[in-house]
Amino acid sequence: MEVRQWRGTGDPAAAVGTAAALIAASADEESAFDLEVLRLFGSYWAELMPGDGTAPRFGPDGRDAGVLAELRERAGRLAATAPDRRRAARAAFYAGLIADNLCGEPGSGEALFNQALSACRPRADDDIASEALRHLGGSAQAAGDLHLARQRWERSATLAQQVGWLPLALAQQTLLAELAADQGDTAGASMLAREIRRWAAALGLRRLAAQAASVGSNQ
């Protein structure tokens, strides 16, 4: 799923099918829960990304209301039945993505991202906390609090670096470069964007490299 998310290549269907068969044979309830969360993310990603190489499509316009309702029900059920805090945090985070990015309900999304962050244990769940902070930074930016947005994005980048999640760390640095450009620090934004583009290109993260290349282009 991560290869498809960050590089835009690969089809995880075969791997998911193999995992489903193995989990069914083992009757491992925790692994079965993880598989349902993975399937939820796959359904969310298929709705978000048109699949034709274009940009993500946000908001409810043009979407099937029944599909959105089904995604929300699945996410809510998983968040409510999670067997531990880490899994509860992950499910709440995905519920936030669905509410914010697909349903166009930023307030509900922010509440769910905060719920996910609250469930995260320090050090054990820093990867999920980093994702939640990324989106909470976006909530702060939308509210006009750029200082809080920067704090959250810097913390998100730090956590992503600490757990070795380089694509997410680079994505966070890109948001910080865009924020610097928006605040008039064109030199700092350009320097950071060049490094992001270099790393992203080396890792095959084409969409992220293109985003970094566009930093400051509208200034």
C-alpha angles and dihedrals in degrees: 000000000000093000089053092045099048103028100029092229137105133045114246094193096100094048091047090050092051091048091049092054093049093047093048090053093049097043088218104166096195092051089047089055091049090051091053090051089050091050090049091054090048091053091047092049092049089055094045099047118055091210094229097095095264127125123284116280112231131193135029099279111121094006128121107257090210092057091050092049091050092050091049091049092051093048094047093048093050092048090050096047101039111138095219143012097266093053091044090053092050094048093047090050092054090046087055092051091052093047095046106034102031107024095038094232106132094171092057090044093053091050091051093047089053089048090053093047092050091054093053117103116219112262094355095070103023092127092061091041089054091054093047092050090050090060095038087056087056089052090053091048091051089051090053096250099129093166091059091043090055092047092052094045093048090050091047091052091049093051092047090052092048093054092043096246097146099174091055092045090053091047089054092048088053091056089049091050090051090049091050090051091049089052093051101259094127095157093053092043093051094048092050092044092053092055092046091050092050093050094042092051091050091052095046093247095146099169092050092047090052091049091052091048090057095053109126094005092121095049 
